Amino acid sequence: MYEVKLSKRAQKDLQKLKQSGLSKKAKSLVDIMKENPWQNPPPYEKLVGDLNGFYSRRINVQHRLVYKVFEEDKVVAIYSMWTHYE
């Protein structure tokens, strides 16, 4: 079991998701990552560039859950839950 931690940005994004009706989908992804952040499906993508070392999973076509796994501490740190193109 992994501990999930939300950044301040992710906490703000969660409010946006609630307003847009996507919080249920995001919660199901978070629940999966609590059990196993490497589970596939749902698929995840390894990010490059400024977000090298992070991974993302689709909440919907536009929005992504962006996170990093700290395996030694069994922690999943969620960086954002809105689009990662902003």
N, CA, C and O atoms as a CHARMM CRD file, in Angstrom:
* protein
*
  344
    1    1 MET  N      0.84400  -1.18300   0.00000 PROA 1      0.00000
    2    1 MET  CA     0.00000   0.00000   0.00000 PROA 1      0.00000
    3    1 MET  C      0.89000   1.24800   0.00000 PROA 1      0.00000
    4    1 MET  O      1.86500   1.33200   0.74600 PROA 1      0.00000
    5    2 TYR  N      0.53800   2.19700  -0.83800 PROA 2      0.00000
    6    2 TYR  CA     1.29000   3.44400  -0.96000 PROA 2      0.00000
    7    2 TYR  C      0.51600   4.58900  -0.31700 PROA 2      0.00000
    8    2 TYR  O     -0.71500   4.60200  -0.31500 PROA 2      0.00000
    9    3 GLU  N      1.25100   5.53900   0.22300 PROA 3      0.00000
   10    3 GLU  CA     0.64200   6.76200   0.73800 PROA 3      0.00000
   11    3 GLU  C      0.58700   7.76600  -0.41100 PROA 3      0.00000
   12    3 GLU  O      1.56300   7.92300  -1.14500 PROA 3      0.00000
   13    4 VAL  N     -0.54200   8.44100  -0.56900 PROA 4      0.00000
   14    4 VAL  CA    -0.69900   9.44400  -1.61900 PROA 4      0.00000
   15    4 VAL  C     -0.65900  10.82800  -0.98500 PROA 4      0.00000
   16    4 VAL  O     -1.38500  11.11000  -0.03100 PROA 4      0.00000
   17    5 LYS  N      0.20300  11.68800  -1.53000 PROA 5      0.00000
   18    5 LYS  CA     0.31200  13.06600  -1.04400 PROA 5      0.00000
   19    5 LYS  C     -0.00100  14.01400  -2.19700 PROA 5      0.00000
   20    5 LYS  O      0.46800  13.82000  -3.31800 PROA 5      0.00000
   21    6 LEU  N     -0.79800  15.04000  -1.90900 PROA 6      0.00000
   22    6 LEU  CA    -1.16900  16.02700  -2.91900 PROA 6      0.00000
   23    6 LEU  C     -0.36500  17.30900  -2.72700 PROA 6      0.00000
   24    6 LEU  O     -0.24400  17.81000  -1.60900 PROA 6      0.00000
   25    7 SER  N      0.18000  17.83500  -3.81200 PROA 7      0.00000
   26    7 SER  CA     0.82500  19.14600  -3.75400 PROA 7      0.00000
   27    7 SER  C     -0.25400  20.21700  -3.60400 PROA 7      0.00000
   28    7 SER  O     -1.44300  19.93500  -3.75300 PROA 7      0.00000
   29    8 LYS  N      0.16800  21.44000  -3.31200 PROA 8      0.00000
   30    8 LYS  CA    -0.80800  22.53500  -3.21600 PROA 8      0.00000
   31    8 LYS  C     -1.52800  22.72500  -4.54500 PROA 8      0.00000
   32    8 LYS  O     -2.73000  22.99100  -4.57900 PROA 8      0.00000
   33    9 ARG  N     -0.78800  22.58600  -5.62900 PROA 9      0.00000
   34    9 ARG  CA    -1.40300  22.71200  -6.95800 PROA 9      0.00000
   35    9 ARG  C     -2.45400  21.62300  -7.17200 PROA 9      0.00000
   36    9 ARG  O     -3.54100  21.89800  -7.68000 PROA 9      0.00000
   37   10 ALA  N     -2.13000  20.39200  -6.78800 PROA 10     0.00000
   38   10 ALA  CA    -3.07900  19.28500  -6.95500 PROA 10     0.00000
   39   10 ALA  C     -4.32900  19.50500  -6.10800 PROA 10     0.00000
   40   10 ALA  O     -5.43100  19.15100  -6.52700 PROA 10     0.00000
   41   11 GLN  N     -4.16800  20.08100  -4.92800 PROA 11     0.00000
   42   11 GLN  CA    -5.32700  20.37300  -4.08300 PROA 11     0.00000
   43   11 GLN  C     -6.23900  21.39300  -4.75700 PROA 11     0.00000
   44   11 GLN  O     -7.46200  21.26300  -4.70500 PROA 11     0.00000
   45   12 LYS  N     -5.64700  22.41100  -5.39200 PROA 12     0.00000
   46   12 LYS  CA    -6.44300  23.39600  -6.13400 PROA 12     0.00000
   47   12 LYS  C     -7.10900  22.74400  -7.34200 PROA 12     0.00000
   48   12 LYS  O     -8.26900  23.01700  -7.64900 PROA 12     0.00000
   49   13 ASP  N     -6.35800  21.87800  -8.02300 PROA 13     0.00000
   50   13 ASP  CA    -6.90000  21.18600  -9.19400 PROA 13     0.00000
   51   13 ASP  C     -8.08600  20.30900  -8.81400 PROA 13     0.00000
   52   13 ASP  O     -9.03200  20.17000  -9.59000 PROA 13     0.00000
   53   14 LEU  N     -8.03800  19.72200  -7.63100 PROA 14     0.00000
   54   14 LEU  CA    -9.13400  18.87100  -7.16900 PROA 14     0.00000
   55   14 LEU  C    -10.43800  19.66000  -7.10700 PROA 14     0.00000
   56   14 LEU  O    -11.50100  19.13000  -7.43100 PROA 14     0.00000
   57   15 GLN  N    -10.36100  20.91200  -6.69800 PROA 15     0.00000
   58   15 GLN  CA   -11.56000  21.75900  -6.66200 PROA 15     0.00000
   59   15 GLN  C    -12.10400  21.98300  -8.07400 PROA 15     0.00000
   60   15 GLN  O    -13.31700  21.97000  -8.28300 PROA 15     0.00000
   61   16 LYS  N    -11.20200  22.18800  -9.04300 PROA 16     0.00000
   62   16 LYS  CA   -11.62200  22.35600 -10.44100 PROA 16     0.00000
   63   16 LYS  C    -12.29700  21.08200 -10.94800 PROA 16     0.00000
   64   16 LYS  O    -13.30100  21.14000 -11.65900 PROA 16     0.00000
   65   17 LEU  N    -11.73500  19.93400 -10.57500 PROA 17     0.00000
   66   17 LEU  CA   -12.30800  18.65600 -11.00600 PROA 17     0.00000
   67   17 LEU  C    -13.70600  18.46300 -10.43400 PROA 17     0.00000
   68   17 LEU  O    -14.60200  17.97400 -11.12300 PROA 17     0.00000
   69   18 LYS  N    -13.89100  18.84700  -9.17500 PROA 18     0.00000
   70   18 LYS  CA   -15.21400  18.73400  -8.55400 PROA 18     0.00000
   71   18 LYS  C    -16.22700  19.59300  -9.29900 PROA 18     0.00000
   72   18 LYS  O    -17.35200  19.16100  -9.54700 PROA 18     0.00000
   73   19 GLN  N    -15.82300  20.81500  -9.65700 PROA 19     0.00000
   74   19 GLN  CA   -16.72400  21.72100 -10.36400 PROA 19     0.00000
   75   19 GLN  C    -17.05600  21.22100 -11.76900 PROA 19     0.00000
   76   19 GLN  O    -18.13900  21.49700 -12.28600 PROA 19     0.00000
   77   20 SER  N    -16.13300  20.48900 -12.38500 PROA 20     0.00000
   78   20 SER  CA   -16.36600  20.01000 -13.74300 PROA 20     0.00000
   79   20 SER  C    -16.89700  18.57600 -13.78100 PROA 20     0.00000
   80   20 SER  O    -17.06700  18.00900 -14.86000 PROA 20     0.00000
   81   21 GLY  N    -17.16200  17.98400 -12.60700 PROA 21     0.00000
   82   21 GLY  CA   -17.74100  16.64600 -12.55300 PROA 21     0.00000
   83   21 GLY  C    -16.76900  15.51400 -12.82300 PROA 21     0.00000
   84   21 GLY  O    -17.19300  14.40900 -13.16300 PROA 21     0.00000
   85   22 LEU  N    -15.47600  15.76100 -12.68000 PROA 22     0.00000
   86   22 LEU  CA   -14.47300  14.73500 -12.96400 PROA 22     0.00000
   87   22 LEU  C    -13.81200  14.15600 -11.71500 PROA 22     0.00000
   88   22 LEU  O    -12.89700  13.34000 -11.82500 PROA 22     0.00000
   89   23 SER  N    -14.26200  14.56600 -10.53600 PROA 23     0.00000
   90   23 SER  CA   -13.58600  14.12000  -9.31200 PROA 23     0.00000
   91   23 SER  C    -13.72700  12.62000  -9.07900 PROA 23     0.00000
   92   23 SER  O    -12.83000  12.00500  -8.50100 PROA 23     0.00000
   93   24 LYS  N    -14.83000  12.01800  -9.51600 PROA 24     0.00000
   94   24 LYS  CA   -15.03100  10.57400  -9.32700 PROA 24     0.00000
   95   24 LYS  C    -13.98800   9.77500 -10.11300 PROA 24     0.00000
   96   24 LYS  O    -13.43300   8.80300  -9.60100 PROA 24     0.00000
   97   25 LYS  N    -13.72500  10.18300 -11.34800 PROA 25     0.00000
   98   25 LYS  CA   -12.72200   9.51100 -12.18000 PROA 25     0.00000
   99   25 LYS  C    -11.32700   9.68000 -11.57300 PROA 25     0.00000
  100   25 LYS  O    -10.54800   8.72700 -11.52300 PROA 25     0.00000
  101   26 ALA  N    -11.01400  10.89500 -11.11100 PROA 26     0.00000
  102   26 ALA  CA    -9.70700  11.14000 -10.49200 PROA 26     0.00000
  103   26 ALA  C     -9.54900  10.30300  -9.22900 PROA 26     0.00000
  104   26 ALA  O     -8.47900   9.74600  -8.98600 PROA 26     0.00000
  105   27 LYS  N    -10.59700  10.20900  -8.42900 PROA 27     0.00000
  106   27 LYS  CA   -10.53900   9.41800  -7.19900 PROA 27     0.00000
  107   27 LYS  C    -10.28600   7.94800  -7.50700 PROA 27     0.00000
  108   27 LYS  O     -9.54000   7.28700  -6.78400 PROA 27     0.00000
  109   28 SER  N    -10.89400   7.42900  -8.56900 PROA 28     0.00000
  110   28 SER  CA   -10.66700   6.02300  -8.91300 PROA 28     0.00000
  111   28 SER  C     -9.20900   5.79600  -9.32000 PROA 28     0.00000
  112   28 SER  O     -8.64200   4.74900  -9.00700 PROA 28     0.00000
  113   29 LEU  N     -8.59800   6.75900 -10.01100 PROA 29     0.00000
  114   29 LEU  CA    -7.17900   6.64400 -10.35700 PROA 29     0.00000
  115   29 LEU  C     -6.30300   6.69500  -9.10800 PROA 29     0.00000
  116   29 LEU  O     -5.34500   5.93200  -8.98900 PROA 29     0.00000
  117   30 VAL  N     -6.62800   7.58600  -8.18100 PROA 30     0.00000
  118   30 VAL  CA    -5.86600   7.69500  -6.92900 PROA 30     0.00000
  119   30 VAL  C     -5.98300   6.39400  -6.13100 PROA 30     0.00000
  120   30 VAL  O     -4.99600   5.92500  -5.56400 PROA 30     0.00000
  121   31 ASP  N     -7.17300   5.81700  -6.08400 PROA 31     0.00000
  122   31 ASP  CA    -7.36800   4.55300  -5.36000 PROA 31     0.00000
  123   31 ASP  C     -6.51900   3.44000  -5.95900 PROA 31     0.00000
  124   31 ASP  O     -5.95400   2.62900  -5.22600 PROA 31     0.00000
  125   32 ILE  N     -6.42600   3.39300  -7.28400 PROA 32     0.00000
  126   32 ILE  CA    -5.58600   2.39300  -7.95200 PROA 32     0.00000
  127   32 ILE  C     -4.12400   2.60900  -7.57700 PROA 32     0.00000
  128   32 ILE  O     -3.40200   1.65100  -7.29900 PROA 32     0.00000
  129   33 MET  N     -3.68800   3.87100  -7.56900 PROA 33     0.00000
  130   33 MET  CA    -2.28200   4.16300  -7.26700 PROA 33     0.00000
  131   33 MET  C     -1.93700   3.89200  -5.81200 PROA 33     0.00000
  132   33 MET  O     -0.77800   3.61800  -5.49800 PROA 33     0.00000
  133   34 LYS  N     -2.91000   3.96200  -4.92000 PROA 34     0.00000
  134   34 LYS  CA    -2.66000   3.59400  -3.52100 PROA 34     0.00000
  135   34 LYS  C     -2.27500   2.12300  -3.43200 PROA 34     0.00000
  136   34 LYS  O     -1.40700   1.74800  -2.64300 PROA 34     0.00000
  137   35 GLU  N     -2.91600   1.30000  -4.23500 PROA 35     0.00000
  138   35 GLU  CA    -2.63500  -0.13800  -4.24000 PROA 35     0.00000
  139   35 GLU  C     -1.35900  -0.46100  -5.01500 PROA 35     0.00000
  140   35 GLU  O     -0.49500  -1.19200  -4.53000 PROA 35     0.00000
  141   36 ASN  N     -1.25200   0.09800  -6.23600 PROA 36     0.00000
  142   36 ASN  CA    -0.11600  -0.21000  -7.09500 PROA 36     0.00000
  143   36 ASN  C      0.02800   0.88200  -8.15400 PROA 36     0.00000
  144   36 ASN  O     -0.72400   0.88400  -9.12900 PROA 36     0.00000
  145   37 PRO  N      0.97700   1.81500  -7.98800 PROA 37     0.00000
  146   37 PRO  CA     1.11600   2.90700  -8.95500 PROA 37     0.00000
  147   37 PRO  C      1.60300   2.45500 -10.33000 PROA 37     0.00000
  148   37 PRO  O      1.59400   3.24000 -11.27900 PROA 37     0.00000
  149   38 TRP  N      2.02800   1.20000 -10.44400 PROA 38     0.00000
  150   38 TRP  CA     2.52000   0.68100 -11.72400 PROA 38     0.00000
  151   38 TRP  C      1.46500  -0.14800 -12.44700 PROA 38     0.00000
  152   38 TRP  O      1.73300  -0.69000 -13.51900 PROA 38     0.00000
  153   39 GLN  N      0.27300  -0.25200 -11.87200 PROA 39     0.00000
  154   39 GLN  CA    -0.77900  -1.07800 -12.48200 PROA 39     0.00000
  155   39 GLN  C     -1.11700  -0.57000 -13.88000 PROA 39     0.00000
  156   39 GLN  O     -1.25000   0.63100 -14.11500 PROA 39     0.00000
  157   40 ASN  N     -1.25200  -1.52200 -14.79400 PROA 40     0.00000
  158   40 ASN  CA    -1.61100  -1.20800 -16.17000 PROA 40     0.00000
  159   40 ASN  C     -2.54800  -2.29700 -16.65700 PROA 40     0.00000
  160   40 ASN  O     -2.10200  -3.44400 -16.69400 PROA 40     0.00000
  161   41 PRO  N     -3.80600  -2.06400 -17.03800 PROA 41     0.00000
  162   41 PRO  CA    -4.47500  -0.77700 -17.16600 PROA 41     0.00000
  163   41 PRO  C     -4.93100  -0.23300 -15.82300 PROA 41     0.00000
  164   41 PRO  O     -4.93300  -0.97700 -14.84300 PROA 41     0.00000
  165   42 PRO  N     -5.31700   1.03600 -15.73800 PROA 42     0.00000
  166   42 PRO  CA    -5.27400   2.01400 -16.82700 PROA 42     0.00000
  167   42 PRO  C     -3.83500   2.40800 -17.14600 PROA 42     0.00000
  168   42 PRO  O     -2.98400   2.45200 -16.25700 PROA 42     0.00000
  169   43 PRO  N     -3.57000   2.69300 -18.42200 PROA 43     0.00000
  170   43 PRO  CA    -2.19100   2.96600 -18.83500 PROA 43     0.00000
  171   43 PRO  C     -1.64500   4.26100 -18.24500 PROA 43     0.00000
  172   43 PRO  O     -2.39000   5.18900 -17.93100 PROA 43     0.00000
  173   44 TYR  N     -0.33500   4.29500 -18.10700 PROA 44     0.00000
  174   44 TYR  CA     0.34300   5.51700 -17.67200 PROA 44     0.00000
  175   44 TYR  C      1.45300   5.81800 -18.66200 PROA 44     0.00000
  176   44 TYR  O      1.91200   4.93400 -19.38600 PROA 44     0.00000
  177   45 GLU  N      1.88300   7.07500 -18.69000 PROA 45     0.00000
  178   45 GLU  CA     2.95000   7.49700 -19.58800 PROA 45     0.00000
  179   45 GLU  C      4.08000   8.10100 -18.76900 PROA 45     0.00000
  180   45 GLU  O      3.84300   8.83500 -17.80900 PROA 45     0.00000
  181   46 LYS  N      5.30200   7.78800 -19.15400 PROA 46     0.00000
  182   46 LYS  CA     6.46900   8.41100 -18.53300 PROA 46     0.00000
  183   46 LYS  C      6.68000   9.75300 -19.22900 PROA 46     0.00000
  184   46 LYS  O      6.72400   9.82200 -20.45700 PROA 46     0.00000
  185   47 LEU  N      6.81000  10.81500 -18.44000 PROA 47     0.00000
  186   47 LEU  CA     6.95100  12.14900 -19.01500 PROA 47     0.00000
  187   47 LEU  C      8.41800  12.50300 -19.22100 PROA 47     0.00000
  188   47 LEU  O      9.30100  11.94100 -18.57300 PROA 47     0.00000
  189   48 VAL  N      8.66600  13.43800 -20.12800 PROA 48     0.00000
  190   48 VAL  CA    10.02400  13.87000 -20.45700 PROA 48     0.00000
  191   48 VAL  C     10.10300  15.39000 -20.34700 PROA 48     0.00000
  192   48 VAL  O      9.10800  16.05300 -20.05600 PROA 48     0.00000
  193   49 GLY  N     11.27800  15.92500 -20.57700 PROA 49     0.00000
  194   49 GLY  CA    11.44700  17.38000 -20.53400 PROA 49     0.00000
  195   49 GLY  C     11.41900  17.90200 -19.11300 PROA 49     0.00000
  196   49 GLY  O     12.05300  17.34000 -18.21900 PROA 49     0.00000
  197   50 ASP  N     10.67000  18.99500 -18.91000 PROA 50     0.00000
  198   50 ASP  CA    10.58800  19.61500 -17.58700 PROA 50     0.00000
  199   50 ASP  C     10.01100  18.66800 -16.53800 PROA 50     0.00000
  200   50 ASP  O     10.28800  18.81200 -15.34700 PROA 50     0.00000
  201   51 LEU  N      9.21000  17.70100 -16.98100 PROA 51     0.00000
  202   51 LEU  CA     8.56200  16.76900 -16.04900 PROA 51     0.00000
  203   51 LEU  C      9.22500  15.38800 -16.07600 PROA 51     0.00000
  204   51 LEU  O      8.58000  14.38400 -15.77400 PROA 51     0.00000
  205   52 ASN  N     10.49900  15.33600 -16.43300 PROA 52     0.00000
  206   52 ASN  CA    11.23300  14.08200 -16.44600 PROA 52     0.00000
  207   52 ASN  C     11.20200  13.45300 -15.05100 PROA 52     0.00000
  208   52 ASN  O     11.44100  14.13500 -14.05400 PROA 52     0.00000
  209   53 GLY  N     10.91200  12.16600 -14.98300 PROA 53     0.00000
  210   53 GLY  CA    10.80800  11.47800 -13.69800 PROA 53     0.00000
  211   53 GLY  C      9.37900  11.38200 -13.19900 PROA 53     0.00000
  212   53 GLY  O      9.09900  10.66900 -12.23500 PROA 53     0.00000
  213   54 PHE  N      8.47500  12.09900 -13.85300 PROA 54     0.00000
  214   54 PHE  CA     7.05600  12.05700 -13.50300 PROA 54     0.00000
  215   54 PHE  C      6.31800  11.14500 -14.47600 PROA 54     0.00000
  216   54 PHE  O      6.81100  10.82300 -15.55700 PROA 54     0.00000
  217   55 TYR  N      5.13500  10.74400 -14.06300 PROA 55     0.00000
  218   55 TYR  CA     4.25400   9.91900 -14.88700 PROA 55     0.00000
  219   55 TYR  C      2.89900  10.60000 -14.97300 PROA 55     0.00000
  220   55 TYR  O      2.56400  11.44900 -14.14700 PROA 55     0.00000
  221   56 SER  N      2.12200  10.22000 -15.98200 PROA 56     0.00000
  222   56 SER  CA     0.76900  10.77800 -16.06600 PROA 56     0.00000
  223   56 SER  C     -0.22500   9.68800 -16.44000 PROA 56     0.00000
  224   56 SER  O      0.10700   8.71300 -17.11300 PROA 56     0.00000
  225   57 ARG  N     -1.44600   9.88600 -15.98300 PROA 57     0.00000
  226   57 ARG  CA    -2.58100   9.03800 -16.35200 PROA 57     0.00000
  227   57 ARG  C     -3.70600   9.95800 -16.77700 PROA 57     0.00000
  228   57 ARG  O     -3.86800  11.05100 -16.23300 PROA 57     0.00000
  229   58 ARG  N     -4.47800   9.51500 -17.74400 PROA 58     0.00000
  230   58 ARG  CA    -5.57500  10.33000 -18.26200 PROA 58     0.00000
  231   58 ARG  C     -6.77100  10.31600 -17.31700 PROA 58     0.00000
  232   58 ARG  O     -7.23500   9.25700 -16.89400 PROA 58     0.00000
  233   59 ILE  N     -7.26300  11.51500 -16.99400 PROA 59     0.00000
  234   59 ILE  CA    -8.54000  11.63600 -16.30100 PROA 59     0.00000
  235   59 ILE  C     -9.63700  11.66500 -17.36100 PROA 59     0.00000
  236   59 ILE  O    -10.67000  11.00900 -17.22600 PROA 59     0.00000
  237   60 ASN  N     -9.39400  12.43800 -18.41500 PROA 60     0.00000
  238   60 ASN  CA   -10.23500  12.43000 -19.61600 PROA 60     0.00000
  239   60 ASN  C     -9.34000  12.84200 -20.78100 PROA 60     0.00000
  240   60 ASN  O     -8.11600  12.82500 -20.65100 PROA 60     0.00000
  241   61 VAL  N     -9.92900  13.21000 -21.91100 PROA 61     0.00000
  242   61 VAL  CA    -9.13700  13.54800 -23.09100 PROA 61     0.00000
  243   61 VAL  C     -8.20500  14.73300 -22.82700 PROA 61     0.00000
  244   61 VAL  O     -7.08000  14.75900 -23.32600 PROA 61     0.00000
  245   62 GLN  N     -8.66000  15.70200 -22.05500 PROA 62     0.00000
  246   62 GLN  CA    -7.89700  16.92900 -21.83400 PROA 62     0.00000
  247   62 GLN  C     -7.04100  16.90500 -20.56600 PROA 62     0.00000
  248   62 GLN  O     -5.93600  17.44800 -20.56500 PROA 62     0.00000
  249   63 HSD  N     -7.51900  16.30000 -19.51100 PROA 63     0.00000
  250   63 HSD  CA    -6.86700  16.43000 -18.20400 PROA 63     0.00000
  251   63 HSD  C     -6.08000  15.18500 -17.80800 PROA 63     0.00000
  252   63 HSD  O     -6.45800  14.05400 -18.11300 PROA 63     0.00000
  253   64 ARG  N     -4.96800  15.43900 -17.11400 PROA 64     0.00000
  254   64 ARG  CA    -4.06000  14.38000 -16.69800 PROA 64     0.00000
  255   64 ARG  C     -3.78000  14.47700 -15.20600 PROA 64     0.00000
  256   64 ARG  O     -3.78000  15.56000 -14.62000 PROA 64     0.00000
  257   65 LEU  N     -3.54700  13.33400 -14.62400 PROA 65     0.00000
  258   65 LEU  CA    -3.07300  13.25200 -13.24900 PROA 65     0.00000
  259   65 LEU  C     -1.56200  13.03700 -13.36200 PROA 65     0.00000
  260   65 LEU  O     -1.12400  12.00500 -13.87000 PROA 65     0.00000
  261   66 VAL  N     -0.77000  13.98700 -12.89900 PROA 66     0.00000
  262   66 VAL  CA     0.69000  13.93300 -13.01600 PROA 66     0.00000
  263   66 VAL  C      1.27000  13.63200 -11.63800 PROA 66     0.00000
  264   66 VAL  O      0.94600  14.30000 -10.65600 PROA 66     0.00000
  265   67 TYR  N      2.13400  12.61700 -11.58000 PROA 67     0.00000
  266   67 TYR  CA     2.62700  12.15700 -10.27700 PROA 67     0.00000
  267   67 TYR  C      4.04000  11.60200 -10.37300 PROA 67     0.00000
  268   67 TYR  O      4.55700  11.33400 -11.45700 PROA 67     0.00000
  269   68 LYS  N      4.63800  11.44000  -9.21400 PROA 68     0.00000
  270   68 LYS  CA     5.96300  10.84200  -9.10200 PROA 68     0.00000
  271   68 LYS  C      5.89800   9.78800  -8.00200 PROA 68     0.00000
  272   68 LYS  O      5.24400   9.98900  -6.97900 PROA 68     0.00000
  273   69 VAL  N      6.57400   8.67500  -8.21500 PROA 69     0.00000
  274   69 VAL  CA     6.57100   7.58100  -7.24100 PROA 69     0.00000
  275   69 VAL  C      7.92000   7.55200  -6.52100 PROA 69     0.00000
  276   69 VAL  O      8.97900   7.52900  -7.14800 PROA 69     0.00000
  277   70 PHE  N      7.85100   7.55400  -5.19100 PROA 70     0.00000
  278   70 PHE  CA     9.04300   7.39600  -4.35900 PROA 70     0.00000
  279   70 PHE  C      8.96900   5.99000  -3.76400 PROA 70     0.00000
  280   70 PHE  O      8.41300   5.77500  -2.68700 PROA 70     0.00000
  281   71 GLU  N      9.54200   5.05300  -4.49200 PROA 71     0.00000
  282   71 GLU  CA     9.41100   3.62900  -4.17300 PROA 71     0.00000
  283   71 GLU  C      9.95000   3.29800  -2.78400 PROA 71     0.00000
  284   71 GLU  O      9.34200   2.52100  -2.04900 PROA 71     0.00000
  285   72 GLU  N     11.09300   3.88900  -2.42300 PROA 72     0.00000
  286   72 GLU  CA    11.71500   3.55600  -1.13400 PROA 72     0.00000
  287   72 GLU  C     10.84700   3.96600   0.05000 PROA 72     0.00000
  288   72 GLU  O     10.90200   3.34000   1.10900 PROA 72     0.00000
  289   73 ASP  N     10.04600   5.01700  -0.12500 PROA 73     0.00000
  290   73 ASP  CA     9.16400   5.49100   0.94800 PROA 73     0.00000
  291   73 ASP  C      7.71900   5.02500   0.77800 PROA 73     0.00000
  292   73 ASP  O      6.87400   5.28500   1.63500 PROA 73     0.00000
  293   74 LYS  N      7.43900   4.33600  -0.33100 PROA 74     0.00000
  294   74 LYS  CA     6.07100   3.90100  -0.66000 PROA 74     0.00000
  295   74 LYS  C      5.12300   5.10700  -0.69100 PROA 74     0.00000
  296   74 LYS  O      4.04400   5.08400  -0.09900 PROA 74     0.00000
  297   75 VAL  N      5.55800   6.16600  -1.40400 PROA 75     0.00000
  298   75 VAL  CA     4.77400   7.40000  -1.51400 PROA 75     0.00000
  299   75 VAL  C      4.52900   7.71000  -2.98300 PROA 75     0.00000
  300   75 VAL  O      5.43200   7.60700  -3.81300 PROA 75     0.00000
  301   76 VAL  N      3.29500   8.09200  -3.29100 PROA 76     0.00000
  302   76 VAL  CA     2.94600   8.63300  -4.60100 PROA 76     0.00000
  303   76 VAL  C      2.64000  10.10900  -4.38100 PROA 76     0.00000
  304   76 VAL  O      1.67800  10.45500  -3.69400 PROA 76     0.00000
  305   77 ALA  N      3.46100  10.97800  -4.96600 PROA 77     0.00000
  306   77 ALA  CA     3.27200  12.42500  -4.83000 PROA 77     0.00000
  307   77 ALA  C      2.56400  12.93400  -6.08100 PROA 77     0.00000
  308   77 ALA  O      3.11200  12.87200  -7.18100 PROA 77     0.00000
  309   78 ILE  N      1.35300  13.43400  -5.90800 PROA 78     0.00000
  310   78 ILE  CA     0.58400  13.94300  -7.04400 PROA 78     0.00000
  311   78 ILE  C      0.89300  15.42500  -7.20900 PROA 78     0.00000
  312   78 ILE  O      0.65600  16.23000  -6.30900 PROA 78     0.00000
  313   79 TYR  N      1.42700  15.76600  -8.37900 PROA 79     0.00000
  314   79 TYR  CA     1.84300  17.13000  -8.68300 PROA 79     0.00000
  315   79 TYR  C      0.66700  17.96800  -9.18600 PROA 79     0.00000
  316   79 TYR  O      0.48600  19.10700  -8.75600 PROA 79     0.00000
  317   80 SER  N     -0.12800  17.40600 -10.09400 PROA 80     0.00000
  318   80 SER  CA    -1.27700  18.14500 -10.62200 PROA 80     0.00000
  319   80 SER  C     -2.34700  17.17100 -11.09100 PROA 80     0.00000
  320   80 SER  O     -2.07800  15.99800 -11.34900 PROA 80     0.00000
  321   81 MET  N     -3.57100  17.68700 -11.19400 PROA 81     0.00000
  322   81 MET  CA    -4.69300  16.87300 -11.65500 PROA 81     0.00000
  323   81 MET  C     -5.50500  17.60900 -12.71000 PROA 81     0.00000
  324   81 MET  O     -6.67600  17.29500 -12.92800 PROA 81     0.00000
  325   82 TRP  N     -4.90800  18.55700 -13.34300 PROA 82     0.00000
  326   82 TRP  CA    -5.57200  19.29500 -14.40800 PROA 82     0.00000
  327   82 TRP  C     -4.71400  19.06600 -15.63400 PROA 82     0.00000
  328   82 TRP  O     -3.93700  18.11200 -15.64800 PROA 82     0.00000
  329   83 THR  N     -4.81200  19.87400 -16.64300 PROA 83     0.00000
  330   83 THR  CA    -3.98400  19.66900 -17.81900 PROA 83     0.00000
  331   83 THR  C     -2.51400  19.89700 -17.47400 PROA 83     0.00000
  332   83 THR  O     -2.20000  20.77900 -16.67500 PROA 83     0.00000
  333   84 HSD  N     -1.61000  19.11400 -18.06500 PROA 84     0.00000
  334   84 HSD  CA    -0.18600  19.37000 -17.81600 PROA 84     0.00000
  335   84 HSD  C      0.40800  20.21200 -18.93900 PROA 84     0.00000
  336   84 HSD  O      1.62800  20.31200 -19.07300 PROA 84     0.00000
  337   85 TYR  N     -0.46400  20.81900 -19.74600 PROA 85     0.00000
  338   85 TYR  CA     0.00300  21.69400 -20.82600 PROA 85     0.00000
  339   85 TYR  C      0.00900  23.15700 -20.41100 PROA 85     0.00000
  340   85 TYR  O      0.41900  24.00800 -21.20000 PROA 85     0.00000
  341   86 GLU  N     -0.43700  23.48200 -19.18600 PROA 86     0.00000
  342   86 GLU  CA    -0.46600  24.88300 -18.73000 PROA 86     0.00000
  343   86 GLU  C      0.89100  25.30400 -18.21800 PROA 86     0.00000
  344   86 GLU  O      1.06300  26.44700 -17.79200 PROA 86     0.00000
